[in-house]
Amino acid sequence: MEKSQKPLPQHLSDFLDWLDIEKGLSNKSQENYSRFLSKFIVWLEKNNLEGLKPHELSPAHIWKYRVYLSRNSKKPLKKSTQNYYLIALRSFLNYFANRDIISLPAEKIKLAKDRSERQVRFLDLEQLEKLFAAPDISKVNGLRDRAILETFFSTGMRVAELVSLNRDQVKIKPGMEELEVSIVGKGGRIRTVYFSERTLSWLRKYLKTRTDNEGALFINYRSKKDAPRRLTSRSIEKSLKKYVILSGLPLTTTPHVMRHSFSTDLLNQGVDLRILQEFLGHKSILATQIYAHVTSKKLREIHKKFHSGRNLKK
């Protein structure tokens, strides 16, 4: 490895090129990283450190920068927001390591901890089975709700995205084992969601009960006199809460917990965070980083199982 003679700020352009070419990040993601790192550059300038080279960066500098993020910003930053800046700086250091430039290891940057912040909550497969079994599928409402629960877990959609689905989007042909549907998600971003074979089977059963002309995929049955209408997000939240209580699951289970459950299951199957970002429709990988604890645990288990060194001679 070699020592770079260029100061840290002068590496920013090359770093963004690396994100584009090596990491394949979108222009928007590159903009986010640039924005988060610009705060670090400003901090260097305020402390007359703009000439600092990568190999001169020390743990003491990182500590002072963390103090700056925590206390000296114009507006107090939440711990989660501080972590966005720290994650971007970690990536900057990873770039140096990738380019064989001597610098502080990225692992030296510890993320801020906040006990008060909500952790990612999700249901494991055993809990999901209990939840799926809760609706009374002998009734049309129960059949609809089972199809909704299955759709949540299969697609990872937000509740607002799910209630926006129309029947003409979900065209299930005989013998079809899977289905891809394009949806418009948060921020107007278009992405593809995937319906599993088991989810399609429940949707088929539910749609066979539909004799109305309402275009919405999931409708609210009020009374025989009232025409069916599109379900609202609030209606789904209330139904889910009812099934959570019936199943004896944590009362904190919400539609977004179903999205977390989808994400966690994929990660447990070995899916990379970058792929998960596409599944979830996150604009930036930074938003997907909340699931990093899952990959860390998985990696730890894999390391323990396959890299114990037990085959080495003493």
Order of alpha helices (4+ residues) and beta strands (2+ residues): alpha-alpha-alpha-alpha-alpha-alpha-alpha-beta-beta-alpha-beta-beta-alpha-alpha-alpha-alpha-alpha
